Amino acid sequence: MIHHPERQFAVADSVDKAVAARVGGAAVLAGGTWMMRDPRRGQDLPHSVVSISGIADMSGLAIEADRVVIGACVTHAALAKALSGIAGLECVVAAAEGAANPAIRRAATIGGNLCTVDFPAADLVPAFLAHGAMVELATAEQAMIIDMTEFLERRRRLLNTAILTRVHLRRTVVASAHARLPLRKAGDYPVAIVSVAIDEGGEIRIAVGSVEAQARRWTALEAALEGCPTATLADVGVLARDHMDFTGRDGVEAEGWYRCQVLPALVRRAFASLPGPEKRA
């Protein structure tokens, strides 16, 4: 523990110690790509910080026959490299290797991307939503595993005392894709993000990020496509327009109406980039 008249900094070597520090009010630091820019956003740096980047249990990535388990401290670059070429994980790879810029991707962690509550443009959130990911959390009482939708609904309260430790991906997705629309190139926050995943049984999951304050599944479009299994790419665009139920957020990079307007084309792009037989004509 490093003490300063105004600040405290601790390095945790176990999940239990990190959770204890979090319960005590410490902010969690891993890659630091978001926290270290607090002053530029007009925010003070946290009074107390606990670093978790050295916890071995949170730094591994296991690829198993039925699932992939990703430690929260795995970086975007490491994730993209480890999962590259694995069928069904295309949207996660594209999200990891397309976010921000190379320097950020080498430092920014998976846990940080999911736990930054006030960052609507996080690429991995819609990718994990579409994939049907489960999130593992450690608390002072017990570990819990919940799905991504529930995590997003509860994360502001959960993360007051819990720490995200792992993300679990089931190997039931046969094809997926990720499309993002920045107004410029590297380093720009995307105006809109769409992730698509198709399960072995044909279930389609579509998730949208950056359009609203929080990423979410596009269940209205999912249901429409389920009722139209032979839909072409042109049909997908029409159905997206007909089932537009988003209220776009205004931001410095784009106004809310524009985020919604580009969604049908972005959905078509995502479906067009699906690999193999799942691609639509």
Phi, psi and chi 1 to 4 in degrees:
 res  aa     phi    psi   chi1   chi2   chi3   chi4
   1 MET       -  127.1  171.5   78.7   73.0      -
   2 ILE  -101.8  124.4  -62.4  174.9      -      -
   3 HIS  -103.6  143.2  -67.6  -83.0      -      -
   4 HIS  -137.3  149.5 -176.7  -85.1      -      -
   5 PRO   -49.9  -28.9  -27.9   34.8      -      -
   6 GLU  -116.2  -18.7  -62.2  178.9   -3.8      -
   7 ARG  -136.6  158.2  -55.4 -170.5 -171.8  -79.0
   8 GLN  -130.5  140.9  -64.3  179.3  -13.0      -
   9 PHE  -134.4  125.7  178.9   82.3      -      -
  10 ALA  -125.7  150.5      -      -      -      -
  11 VAL  -114.0  117.9  177.4      -      -      -
  12 ALA   -92.9  136.3      -      -      -      -
  13 ASP  -109.2    9.1   56.7    8.2      -      -
  14 SER  -151.1  157.7   70.8      -      -      -
  15 VAL   -63.1  -40.0  173.0      -      -      -
  16 ASP   -59.3  -43.1  -72.1  -15.8      -      -
  17 LYS   -67.6  -37.0  -69.5 -179.2 -179.2  178.5
  18 ALA   -65.7  -42.4      -      -      -      -
  19 VAL   -63.9  -41.9  170.1      -      -      -
  20 ALA   -60.3  -41.4      -      -      -      -
  21 ALA   -66.3  -38.6      -      -      -      -
  22 ARG   -65.5  -43.7 -177.0   71.1 -171.4  110.1
  23 VAL   -59.2  -32.5  171.1      -      -      -
  24 GLY   -78.7    0.3      -      -      -      -
  25 GLY   106.0    0.9      -      -      -      -
  26 ALA   -73.9  142.0      -      -      -      -
  27 ALA   -79.9  148.4      -      -      -      -
  28 VAL   -92.6  130.2  177.1      -      -      -
  29 LEU  -119.9  127.2  174.3   69.2      -      -
  30 ALA  -123.1  -91.9      -      -      -      -
  31 GLY   -75.4  -29.5      -      -      -      -
  32 GLY    78.5    6.9      -      -      -      -
  33 THR   -70.3  -22.5   57.6      -      -      -
  34 TRP   -95.0  -49.4 -176.2 -100.4      -      -
  35 MET   -59.8  -41.0 -178.5 -172.7  -64.6      -
  36 MET   -70.7   -8.5  -63.4  -49.5  -65.4      -
  37 ARG  -101.0    8.9  -73.7 -179.1  -71.3  171.8
  38 ASP   -52.5  -47.1  -82.9   -6.7      -      -
  39 PRO   -59.2  -32.6  -26.6   37.5      -      -
  40 ARG   -70.9  -22.9  -62.3 -173.0   62.2 -177.6
  41 ARG   -93.0    7.7  -69.0 -170.7  -66.7  -88.9
  42 GLY    79.3   20.5      -      -      -      -
  43 GLN  -113.1  149.2  -58.2  173.6   12.3      -
  44 ASP   -78.0  146.5  -68.5  -26.9      -      -
  45 LEU   -65.3  150.6  -72.5  169.1      -      -
  46 PRO   -59.4  148.1  -21.8   33.0      -      -
  47 HIS   -67.4  -37.8  169.7   76.3      -      -
  48 SER  -131.3  134.5  178.0      -      -      -
  49 VAL  -133.7  140.7  173.1      -      -      -
  50 VAL  -121.2  126.4   57.9      -      -      -
  51 SER   -88.1  131.5  171.7      -      -      -
  52 ILE  -114.2    3.4   62.1  171.1      -      -
  53 SER   -66.1  -17.3   58.6      -      -      -
  54 GLY   -95.7    6.0      -      -      -      -
  55 ILE   -82.1  112.6  -59.6  176.1      -      -
  56 ALA   -60.0  -38.3      -      -      -      -
  57 ASP   -64.0  -16.7  -71.3  -13.6      -      -
  58 MET  -108.8    6.4  -64.7  174.4   60.6      -
  59 SER  -112.0    0.2  -58.4      -      -      -
  60 GLY   -97.1  166.3      -      -      -      -
  61 LEU  -140.9  121.2 -171.4  154.0      -      -
  62 ALA  -115.7  126.0      -      -      -      -
  63 ILE  -105.9  109.8  -58.1  173.1      -      -
  64 GLU  -113.5  173.4  -58.0  173.6    3.0      -
  65 ALA   -63.1  -35.9      -      -      -      -
  66 ASP  -111.8   -4.1   61.5  -19.3      -      -
  67 ARG  -161.5  165.3   63.7  176.5 -177.9  163.6
  68 VAL  -123.8  131.1  173.6      -      -      -
  69 VAL  -116.4  122.6 -178.2      -      -      -
  70 ILE  -116.2  122.4  -52.7  161.1      -      -
  71 GLY   -68.4  145.9      -      -      -      -
  72 ALA   -64.2  -22.7      -      -      -      -
  73 CYS   -92.5    4.5  -69.7      -      -      -
  74 VAL   -68.0  135.3  172.2      -      -      -
  75 THR   -82.4  163.3   66.0      -      -      -
  76 HIS   -57.8  -44.4  -74.0   59.4      -      -
  77 ALA   -63.5  -43.4      -      -      -      -
  78 ALA   -66.2  -37.7      -      -      -      -
  79 LEU   -64.4  -48.0  179.6   67.4      -      -
  80 ALA   -60.6  -41.5      -      -      -      -
  81 LYS   -66.6  -42.5 -178.4  177.6  179.8  179.9
  82 ALA   -68.9  -34.6      -      -      -      -
  83 LEU   -99.7   -3.5  -58.6 -173.3      -      -
  84 SER   -57.3  131.9  179.7      -      -      -
  85 GLY    86.6   -2.1      -      -      -      -
  86 ILE   -89.6  121.3  -60.3  178.6      -      -
  87 ALA   -59.5  136.6      -      -      -      -
  88 GLY    94.1  -19.3      -      -      -      -
  89 LEU  -102.7   14.9  -64.9  172.9      -      -
  90 GLU   -58.2  -39.8  -61.7   89.0   -1.8      -
  91 CYS   -68.2  -34.8   70.9      -      -      -
  92 VAL   -69.3  -42.7  176.3      -      -      -
  93 VAL   -62.8  -46.4  172.1      -      -      -
  94 ALA   -63.2  -38.9      -      -      -      -
  95 ALA   -65.6  -41.5      -      -      -      -
  96 ALA   -69.9  -40.9      -      -      -      -
  97 GLU   -88.4   -6.6   66.6 -176.1    8.5      -
  98 GLY  -103.2  -10.9      -      -      -      -
  99 ALA   -72.1  141.4      -      -      -      -
 100 ALA    51.3 -122.7      -      -      -      -
 101 ASN  -141.5  169.0   56.8   58.8      -      -
 102 PRO   -55.8  -39.5  -28.0   35.8      -      -
 103 ALA   -64.1  -43.5      -      -      -      -
 104 ILE   -65.5  -42.6  -65.5  -66.2      -      -
 105 ARG   -63.7  -27.0  -67.9 -166.9  -69.0  -89.9
 106 ARG   -76.7  -16.7  -72.4 -167.4  -68.4  -90.5
 107 ALA  -113.6  -38.5      -      -      -      -
 108 ALA   -67.4  136.3      -      -      -      -
 109 THR  -102.1  163.6   63.0      -      -      -
 110 ILE   -63.9  -45.8  -52.8  -47.7      -      -
 111 GLY   -60.8  -41.6      -      -      -      -
 112 GLY   -62.3  -40.1      -      -      -      -
 113 ASN   -64.0  -37.1 -159.6 -114.8      -      -
 114 LEU   -82.3  -26.0  -89.4   58.8      -      -
 115 CYS   -97.3   -4.5  -66.6      -      -      -
 116 THR   -80.4   92.6  -55.1      -      -      -
 117 VAL   -61.6  -37.7  177.5      -      -      -
 118 ASP   -97.4   30.9  -63.7  -41.4      -      -
 119 PHE  -121.9   91.1 -179.5   39.8      -      -
 120 PRO   -68.0  -20.0  -15.9   29.8      -      -
 121 ALA   -96.5   20.3      -      -      -      -
 122 ALA   -66.6  122.8      -      -      -      -
 123 ASP   -69.5  -37.1  -87.5   86.0      -      -
 124 LEU   -73.2  -22.2  -77.8  169.6      -      -
 125 VAL   -62.8  -53.8  174.9      -      -      -
 126 PRO   -65.3  -32.7   18.1  -29.6      -      -
 127 ALA   -62.3  -45.7      -      -      -      -
 128 PHE   -69.2  -35.4  -75.9  148.2      -      -
 129 LEU   -60.9  -48.6  -91.1  173.4      -      -
 130 ALA   -63.3  -35.6      -      -      -      -
 131 HIS   -74.8  -14.9 -152.3  -76.3      -      -
 132 GLY    78.8   36.2      -      -      -      -
 133 ALA   -67.2  154.6      -      -      -      -
 134 MET  -113.7  143.9  -54.4  -68.3  -71.4      -
 135 VAL  -113.3  130.7  173.7      -      -      -
 136 GLU  -102.1  130.9 -175.8  174.8  -13.6      -
 137 LEU  -123.5  145.6  -60.3  160.0      -      -
 138 ALA  -109.5  134.1      -      -      -      -
 139 THR  -126.7  175.1   71.6      -      -      -
 140 ALA   -65.9  -24.2      -      -      -      -
 141 GLU   -94.1  -43.7  -66.3   78.7   27.9      -
 142 GLN  -165.9  171.3   61.3 -178.1   -4.7      -
 143 ALA   -92.5  149.7      -      -      -      -
 144 MET  -138.4  149.7   65.4  172.8   72.2      -
 145 ILE  -125.1  122.2  -61.7  179.7      -      -
 146 ILE  -132.0  160.3   58.4  177.9      -      -
 147 ASP   -77.7  164.6   65.6   42.5      -      -
 148 MET   -61.5  -39.0  -88.8  -68.6  -62.6      -
 149 THR   -61.3  -46.3  -62.0      -      -      -
 150 GLU   -65.3  -39.5 -178.6 -180.0   -2.2      -
 151 PHE   -59.1  -45.7  169.2   69.3      -      -
 152 LEU   -64.7  -37.5  -67.8  176.8      -      -
 153 GLU   -66.5  -32.6  -69.0  172.2   -9.6      -
 154 ARG  -111.4   -1.1  -60.2  173.2   56.7 -164.4
 155 ARG   -64.1  -34.7   65.7  175.7  171.0  175.0
 156 ARG   -60.3  -41.2 -168.5  177.9  -65.7  -87.7
 157 ARG   -77.3  -43.1  179.7  167.0   57.2   85.7
 158 LEU   -58.8  -42.7  -76.1  170.1      -      -
 159 LEU   -77.1    0.2  -65.5  174.5      -      -
 160 ASN   -65.2  -32.5  -78.2  -27.5      -      -
 161 THR  -132.0  -11.3   54.3      -      -      -
 162 ALA  -104.4  160.6      -      -      -      -
 163 ILE  -125.0  131.0  -70.6  179.5      -      -
 164 LEU   -72.9  125.5 -169.9  152.1      -      -
 165 THR  -109.3  -36.9   55.9      -      -      -
 166 ARG  -150.0  159.0  -62.3  176.4 -173.2   85.9
 167 VAL  -120.5  133.8  175.3      -      -      -
 168 HIS  -111.1  127.6  -61.9 -108.5      -      -
 169 LEU  -117.8  124.3  -57.9  176.8      -      -
 170 ARG   -78.4  145.6  -68.1  168.5  -67.4 -175.2
 171 ARG   -90.3   45.1  -60.2  -75.9  -59.6  -85.1
 172 THR  -104.1   -6.3   57.4      -      -      -
 173 VAL   -83.4  128.9  174.8      -      -      -
 174 VAL   -95.6  -23.4  -64.1      -      -      -
 175 ALA  -158.8  144.1      -      -      -      -
 176 SER  -152.3  163.7   63.9      -      -      -
 177 ALA  -154.3  157.9      -      -      -      -
 178 HIS  -139.5  127.0 -177.4   80.0      -      -
 179 ALA  -129.1  137.3      -      -      -      -
 180 ARG  -134.4  150.5   66.2 -159.7  -54.5  -92.0
 181 LEU  -124.8   96.5  179.0   65.6      -      -
 182 PRO   -89.0  157.0   30.0  -30.0      -      -
 183 LEU   -83.5  -22.3  -68.7 -177.2      -      -
 184 ARG  -124.5 -150.2  -62.7 -172.1  -62.8  -85.7
 185 LYS  -108.7 -129.9  -67.6 -173.3  177.9  179.9
 186 ALA   -55.9  137.7      -      -      -      -
 187 GLY    87.7   -8.6      -      -      -      -
 188 ASP   -84.8  139.9 -165.5   20.6      -      -
 189 TYR   -71.8  136.3  -68.0  150.9      -      -
 190 PRO   -72.3  144.8   23.6  -32.0      -      -
 191 VAL   -67.7  -40.1  168.1      -      -      -
 192 ALA  -151.5  152.1      -      -      -      -
 193 ILE  -134.7  137.2  -53.0  168.8      -      -
 194 VAL  -131.5  129.0  173.0      -      -      -
 195 SER  -119.8  138.9  -68.8      -      -      -
 196 VAL  -128.5  137.3  176.8      -      -      -
 197 ALA  -139.5  141.7      -      -      -      -
 198 ILE  -122.4  123.7  -58.5  178.9      -      -
 199 ASP   -82.2  170.1  -98.8   -8.6      -      -
 200 GLU   -56.7  -35.6  -67.0  168.8  -22.8      -
 201 GLY   -83.3    2.5      -      -      -      -
 202 GLY    94.6   -2.2      -      -      -      -
 203 GLU   -64.0  133.3  178.4 -171.6   -0.5      -
 204 ILE  -105.6  130.2  -61.6  173.2      -      -
 205 ARG  -121.2  132.0  -71.3 -172.4  -63.3  -88.1
 206 ILE  -126.3  129.7  -55.1  167.2      -      -
 207 ALA  -125.8  144.9      -      -      -      -
 208 VAL  -124.2  132.7  172.8      -      -      -
 209 GLY  -124.2  160.9      -      -      -      -
 210 SER    75.0  -15.6 -159.4      -      -      -
 211 VAL   -77.0  -46.2  173.1      -      -      -
 212 GLU  -108.8  179.8  -64.3 -179.7  -27.1      -
 213 ALA   -65.4  -22.2      -      -      -      -
 214 GLN  -140.6  139.7 -179.0  163.7  -76.5      -
 215 ALA   -63.8  150.7      -      -      -      -
 216 ARG  -157.5  164.5   65.8  174.5  171.7   92.3
 217 ARG   -70.9  146.0  -67.7  -93.5  -62.5  -85.4
 218 TRP   -97.1   75.5 -163.4  -15.4      -      -
 219 THR   -67.8  -31.1   53.0      -      -      -
 220 ALA   -64.3  -41.9      -      -      -      -
 221 LEU   -72.1  -37.3 -179.0   55.6      -      -
 222 GLU   -57.3  -46.4  -68.1  171.5   -2.1      -
 223 ALA   -65.2  -38.9      -      -      -      -
 224 ALA   -64.1  -40.5      -      -      -      -
 225 LEU   -71.5  -32.3  -72.2  169.2      -      -
 226 GLU   -62.8  -34.8 -176.2  179.5   -4.7      -
 227 GLY   -82.8   -1.5      -      -      -      -
 228 CYS  -138.3   68.0 -169.2      -      -      -
 229 PRO   -64.7  -19.3   23.1  -33.3      -      -
 230 THR   -99.5   17.7   59.5      -      -      -
 231 ALA   -58.6  135.6      -      -      -      -
 232 THR   -88.0  176.7   64.3      -      -      -
 233 LEU   -60.1  -38.5  -77.8  177.4      -      -
 234 ALA   -63.6  -40.7      -      -      -      -
 235 ASP   -63.1  -39.0  -64.9  -29.9      -      -
 236 VAL   -58.8  -44.1  168.6      -      -      -
 237 GLY   -62.7  -42.0      -      -      -      -
 238 VAL   -65.1  -45.3  171.5      -      -      -
 239 LEU   -63.2  -36.4  -71.4  170.6      -      -
 240 ALA   -63.4  -42.2      -      -      -      -
 241 ARG   -66.0  -39.8  -72.9 -166.7  -63.4  -87.8
 242 ASP   -72.2  -22.7  -70.2  -14.7      -      -
 243 HIS  -116.9   32.2  -66.7   82.1      -      -
 244 MET   -72.9  109.2  179.1   62.9   60.6      -
 245 ASP  -124.3   27.7   59.3   -3.2      -      -
 246 PHE   -98.9  148.4  -71.5   87.1      -      -
 247 THR  -114.9  102.4  -58.4      -      -      -
 248 GLY   -65.6  145.5      -      -      -      -
 249 ARG   -91.6  143.8   63.1 -178.3  177.5   89.6
 250 ASP   -82.2  139.4  -68.0  -27.0      -      -
 251 GLY  -150.3  173.2      -      -      -      -
 252 VAL   -66.0  -26.9  -66.6      -      -      -
 253 GLU   -89.4  -20.7   70.4  -82.2   11.1      -
 254 ALA  -168.7  153.0      -      -      -      -
 255 GLU   -85.6  160.6  -65.7 -176.6    0.2      -
 256 GLY   -60.5  -40.8      -      -      -      -
 257 TRP   -61.3  -35.9   67.5  -92.4      -      -
 258 TYR   -70.0  -37.8 -178.5   71.4      -      -
 259 ARG   -58.2  -42.6  -63.8  179.6 -165.4  -83.6
 260 CYS   -69.7  -37.8  -65.4      -      -      -
 261 GLN   -63.3  -34.3 -178.2  171.6  -58.4      -
 262 VAL   -84.8   -9.4  -59.6      -      -      -
 263 LEU   -60.7  -47.1  -90.0 -179.0      -      -
 264 PRO   -55.7  -43.7  -28.7   38.0      -      -
 265 ALA   -66.1  -36.3      -      -      -      -
 266 LEU   -70.4  -36.2 -157.5   59.1      -      -
 267 VAL   -63.7  -44.1  170.3      -      -      -
 268 ARG   -59.6  -40.8  -72.2 -176.9   58.2 -177.2
 269 ARG   -63.0  -41.6 -174.8 -165.6  -57.4  177.0
 270 ALA   -63.1  -46.2      -      -      -      -
 271 PHE   -65.0  -36.0  -87.5   91.9      -      -
 272 ALA   -65.6  -28.1      -      -      -      -
 273 SER   -92.3    2.8   62.3      -      -      -
 274 LEU   -60.5  136.9  -77.6  167.4      -      -
 275 PRO   -79.0  156.5   29.7  -34.5      -      -
 276 GLY    66.5 -151.9      -      -      -      -
 277 PRO   -68.9  -10.8   24.6  -35.0      -      -
 278 GLU   -76.8  -10.6  -56.0  -58.0  -28.0      -
 279 LYS   -65.3  138.8 -171.8 -173.5  -64.6  -67.9
 280 ARG   -96.1  146.6  -64.7 -178.4  179.8 -121.9
 281 ALA   -70.2      -      -      -      -      -
